[in-house]
Amino acid sequence: MSHSRISYRKRLSTAALVLWVAALTGAILSPAPAGAAPQYPTPLPDAFYRQPADIADKSPGDVLAVRPMPALPAFPDVTVTLIKFRSTNSEGKPIAATTTLLTPSSHQNNGPLLSYQHIINGLGTQCAVSQELYTSDPNLVIREAPGLNVALARGWSVVLPDHLGPTSAYGAAKLGGQITLDSIRAVQRLPQSNTAESRVAMVGYSGGGMATGWAAALHPSYAPELNIVGAAEGGVPMNLTQMAEGLGYQPHPAFGLAFAAAIGLEREYPDRLPISEQLNARGLALRNQIANGCTNEIIAGGAGLGVRQVAASESLASDPRARGVLNENSLELFSGVPTMPIFEWHAPNDALIPVAAIENTIRRYCAAGTKVDSAQIPSPDHLTTAVLGAPVALNYLDERFRGIPAPSTC
């Protein structure tokens, strides 16, 4: 590749980063509110979720607390266990995270363990999977029970991490990968799980695919001791900058999700990405409105809005610290490569995610020697692709559990 082409691509990359930061922080030059601090979610009243004072003395994956949970009608003949464990946030600080273990009665000692990263489009603590499993709110109920029951019927134990962490840091993809790996560590360190020597696999779609993809890429450096035999990741947003390009500055029906991601990233990087300081009065009101919201509230609150309605300043657009945050959460730009086999699926014309970023990432993985089975599934929309690809993904992981050599489309 010529030097001029490299320089051109570098300029494009920088422009994309600036556009993303501008899309998050605004481009209207009106006075910004002074001293607007990040808005964190209301903590759950349950003391189980509190951060212990001695957490810095623990190692990633150490079990901090365990609670047997009531049986769930959606998962017959399955034991439910809530686990609190030590993990690490995006700035390297210790945090307490939670995960839910489903153990079918047919699970054999050291039988397969599947880590399922659920889609969590939310800023509120009640949006976490451990909460949604027991909610009576029809908008929050887990709808993936049929697919999870397929795995449970095979005798697999299934672990469901709350991968947005204790502050519901929606958009913080690297955090999700670290919590996922520490969740697996915690489960395998829990004697009653009977999974200490289990083969492990991971699966997730969309936001859950981000956590899965990051866990796969971080595995060699963050948790190399884990015996993860494969990962299935679908519809993964692998470049956050390109995601924002689809929004631009015009009103967009899905603007609420992008705005929520900005708020979530600010929670995780308050010093490097102070979004709240860049919002106008309307933007702050929207932030406060959805700060404890889940999918429906977030989409409804931001529907029909755009950057120009909520932003007060563009000062972060040229801030290298802000651009660094976005780089650090874009899987396409992360140098790490999975060593486990990967099944990846997406719609070739997905309107919500940048497909080119997926293709670039897969090419890089293939060049590094990773076995990747990539499938393009014709689908009318982003979420339908999840349903169409899920059976293929589970069959792929079943073969990895059984030791069958992984296929590759590289």
Secondary structure by P-SEA (a helix, b strand, c coil): ccaaaaaaaaaaaaaaaaaaaaaaccccccccccccccccccccccccccccccccccccccccbbbbbccccccccbbbbbbbbbbccccbbbbbbbbbbbbccccccccbbbbbbcccccccccccaaaaaccccccccccaaaaaaaaaaacbbbbbbccccccccccaaaaaaaaaaaaaaaaaacccccccccbbbbbbcaaaaaaaaaaaaacccccccccccbbbbccccccaaaaaaaaccccccaaaaaaaaaaaaaaaccccccccccccaaaaaaaaacccccaaaaaaaacccccccccccccccccaaaaaaaaaacccccccccccbbbbbbbcccccccaaaaaaaaaaaaaaccccbbbbbbcccaaaaaaaaaaaaaaaaaaaaaccbbbbcc
